């Protein structure tokens, strides 16, 4: 298993234990859900100002399946996402300079889920 230890300098929104828990949980998710999770994070990192990547509608079947997995919703909230009606949104106050935690999680989950 990859080392998921973070230094205090890496923390901007969630604390280290929340992000480490997210990484461990994500690695246990089914492959399709895991890949969706990584794609959602990568879309924000690659397009931080694009509003369409900053809102996850819970009515979407694939998003709903993702949030049915252990720790998914809490993990997104640790990354700064907030509930807004029937969606989880990343506030515009979190800009490209604030995405270090996203990049950390992407790096730590780069090996993919087991199996």
N, C-alpha and C positions, 0 to 999 in steps of 0.2 A: 504494500500500500504506500502511496506517495505521502511524503511528509507535508502536513497541512498547517504546520506551526507558522504563525504570523508574528511580526514584530509590532510594537505599539505604533510605529510610524505608518503601518499599512492600514490602520483603522480610520475610516472616515464616517461611517454611519452605524452599521451594526458592530457589535464587539466581536472579538476573535472567536469566542466560543460559538456564537450564533452562526458565523460564516463557516467555521470548521464543521459544525453540525450539518449545515446545508450541503457542503461538499460530500460528507459521508452519506447523508440521505440520498443525494442525487445519484451517487454511484450504485445504489441499491435499486433504483427505479428501473422499470422495463425499458429496453433500448429505445423504442419509439418515443416514449415520454422524455427520457434523458436527452435525446437528440433535439426534441422541441425546446426543452429548457435551455440548452446551449445555444440554439439558434435565436431564441428570444433575447438572450443576453448579448449575443454577438451583434444582433441587429441594432441594439441601443448603442453599443460601443462604436460600431461602424457609422452610425447615423444618429448622433446624440441630439440633434435638433429636429429630427423628423417626428412629428406628433403621432403618426400612425404606429410607430414602434414603442410608444410610451404609454399605451393603453391596452390592457388585456381584458376583453369582455368575457365575463364568467359564463355567459350564455353560449359561447362557442364550445362545441363538444370537445375539441382537442385541448383547449385551455381548461375546461372543467375536468378532464381526465388528468391533466397535470396537477391541478390543485387537489385532486383526490389522493395523491401520493403523500406519504409521510413527510411532513416538514416543508412541503412546497410553498404554501401560502406564507408561513412564518419566515421562510428563507427569502422570499421576494420582499417581504416587509423589512427584514434586516438589511436588505440592499437599498431601502428607501422608498419602496412602492407603498402607496396608501389606498385604502378602500374609498371608492367614489361611486356611490350608487351600485350598479350591477357590474362594476369593473374595478380592476386594480390599475392604478395610474402611477407613473413616475413623475413627480412634480417638476415643473420647469425650473425650479430653483436648483435642481440637481443637474448641473451641466457637464460638459465633456471633461472638465478638470476634476470632477468629483466621482469619476467612474473607476477608480482604482480597485474598489472591492469587486466590481464586475470582472475586471481583468484578472484579479486574483482567483476568483471562482472558476473562470474559464480555464486558466492555467492549471489549476488543481484538478479539474475534471477532464482534462485533455485526453487522458488515457481511455476514457469511455467506461461504460458500466461493465461489470464482470459478466462473463458468459456470453 
